[in-house]
């Protein structure tokens, strides 16, 4: 199981920017998360990003 997306104690420098978050969701994270670029279109990835930002309070 991976770290919480809404926990402030764990951060990944790629998640600090929208570009970085998009790249991680689209291409995956080495040893951390599968890629969703072939499952979701760009609009769906942007919706996931908005949802994560809402959970984090950003």
Secondary structure as UniProt FT lines:
FT   TURN            8..9
FT   HELIX           13..16
FT   HELIX           18..27
FT   TURN            30..32
FT   TURN            37..39
FT   HELIX           42..56
//
